[in-house]
Structure formats: C-alpha cells, structure tokens
Amino acid sequence: MSQNKIPVLDLKPQYDSIKEEIQTAINRVIESGQFIMGPDVKAFEQEVAAYLGVKHAIAVNSGTDALVIGLRALGIGEGDEVITTPFSFFATAESISNLGAKVVFADIEASTYNIEPQQIQAKITPRTKAIMPVHLYGQPAAMGQIMDIAREYGLKVIEDCAQSFGARYDGKATGTIGDVGAFSFFPSKNLGGYGDGGMIVTDDEQVAEVARMLRVHGAKKKYHNEVLGYNSRLDTIQAAILRVKLQYIDEWNQGRRRVAEVYNRLLTDVEGVVTPGWAEGHVFHQYTVRITGGKRDQIQHYLTEQGIGTMIYYPIPQDQLPVYKGHYDVCPVSDLAAQEVLSLPIWPELGEEVIEKVVSIFTEMFL
C-alpha cells in the first residue's frame, strides 16, 4: 500500500503472509508437469466439499461458468424463466440469457441489497423453473423464505455465491442450501486465486455428474462426447494456490468482519450515511454504505482526490444495462441503491488507524 494512497483492496499483505506456502504449491505443480486436471484439482474439490459440508464440488474455470453449467445441470434452458436480482454483476443475468432462458428480475430489500422474497413470489409464472438469489457483498440472502417459495412452487434454486465463500445462513454454508451453489475464485474474492476460477457445489448426484461432463466438452469418457459442453477446467496451479488459501479463509473472513465492525462504530452516527446491517454469517466481501441526498458521486470524487480508493457496486442495475434496457420496468429499490451505494476500502489485514483515516476524510464532506 502506498504511503499516501489507500486502495479499495490490497492483496499484498495476504500474499506476504503465505508467500512460502504459495511458492511451494506452485513449484510442486510445475515439477509434476500436470497442469490440467492434476491431482491438486481433485484434492481442492474434496477439501471445499468438506469445508462447506456438501457431497460434490466440481471445479471450473470461472464463477460465470459455474452459473452457466450449474443452470444447465439443473435442466434450465430455452423458454424457461429464472427469477433473480437486478442488483448484481452482469454474469448473474448473462448466465441465464446465454442458455436461452428468460431473466425475470425481482426487486431487492433496501436493508440488505439482496432479492426480496415477496417480490420473487409476485414474479412466478407457469414458465418459472428456478430462482437465483445472490448473496451480495457477502451477506446471505433470505434463504429460509426463498426455499419455502421454491418448495411451494416446485422450483430449483441456484445460489450465486461469487461474493460469499464462507458465509453462513442459519448455520449452513451459502451454496449448500439450494440445489446448486456457484462460487467464483476471481482474485478479489474472499477466497481468490491468482487468475480466474470457479466451483459448482451440490448434494445431487445427477447434477454433479452432468456438471462434470459439461466442463470437459460434454464427455464422461475422453473422445466420447455425449452433449455440447465447454472447456471449463480449473488450472492445476490455481487449485494448488487455492488449497493453501482455503486453510486461512475463516481467519480472513473474521478479519473482514473486524474491519466492518470498526467502520460501523465510527460511521453509525454520521447523518446521511447508512451503514450495512450486522447479520450473523456476513463475510463482508465489500463494506458498502449508502449515501443519501444525492451526494454519492461528489463524495466519491472527493475521496479519489484525497487518495482513498472506492468502488460503486453497481452503478447500473442489470435490468437497465444496454443489453436489456427497454425490456424491463425499473425496479425502484434497486435503482435507488445504484445511485447511493459506495464501497470503502476493506481487506482482512486493514489496520484500525487506516480505517480511522478513511473515515476522517470521508466524514469531512458531512460536516
């Protein structure tokens, strides 16, 4: 981290703490010469399955592919409808559309930014086949209510867990509550590799079998392709790196919760700032505040000038992106959130004195 600048994310302290273990893991793979589907991939799948408490974990090359293959393994395709949130990264809706299914957007809860269960129920039609909740910013969605709705209407549930590795809802790991969980190991994630990577998890034997087949060109046996699939394998080097990092995920997630706790304490009484709720199981992939009164962009610009990194996740809801615009009515809660949210610097090792500096500069705009 630069002495004068505070980035929104700094991955170097994490790397410095495990450098020798990472180098050993990488060297082991290089010396083995097994770069594709090597033994570290299978070992990582087994370790993730054990950590999450799920029967099957299938490694793929990105979180996006985890969603696409997960949906296909559940039988979602042309003409089906999948209900999801408008307030997420585009991969969420894109994965549905790329299978020829129709995206149906249900608005979010203002307090959590996650999909609102009552809005889901209102969007169900005879063509609805699945619900895709997103555990945004690392906070679990209302999975109890969502699963009740799914059971009532006979719907599949695929959890988008790109931001929630290690998060828990009612004692269960996110990704293990619905029929399928889809994870991303993009470098900025709570459990991030040094490149792209993803994972599909499920307790369903048939879903797991189909997912394993789809990730290797639709073949259970090499050169015996049964369906059109994908080239979606997690690199062995990434698996080896992630095996090292998996051992520390609980410690790092606790570090994120500590950072969020300090922010909340310092910002709780600042008028015009809404701090995130403190949910059990929240792993704070992002620390995201709401800035009311139309001041968000002005404050972000000021912070940038002062060397404080921030991000807006997300400035345009999915339903209003150019690819979909004009096909959907605006979801008002999501639309307002897009105008007000701002994510402040967070990583597990972030010190309290740096958080205090961020807050001090941030609150200058509210005095």
Buried (B, 14 or more C-beta within 10 A) or exposed (E): BEEEEBBBBBBEBBEEBBEEBBEEBBEBBEEEEBEEBBBBBBEBBEBBBEBBEBEBBBBBBBBBBBBBBBBBBBEBEEEBBBBBBBBBBBBBBBBBBBBEBBBBBBBBBBEBBBBBBEBBBEBBEEEBBBBBBBBBBBBBBBBEBBBEBBEEBEBBBBBBBBBBBBBBBEEBBBBBBBBBBBBBBBEBBBBBBBBBBBBBBBBBEEBBBBBBBBBBBBBEEEEEBEEEBBEBBBBBBBBBBBBBBBEBBEEBBEBBBBBBEBBBEBBEEBEBBBBBEEBEBBBBBBBBBBBEEEBBEEBBEBBEEBBBBBBBBBEBBBBBBEEBEEEBEBBEBBBBBBBBBBBBBBBBBBEEEBBEBBBEBBBEBBE
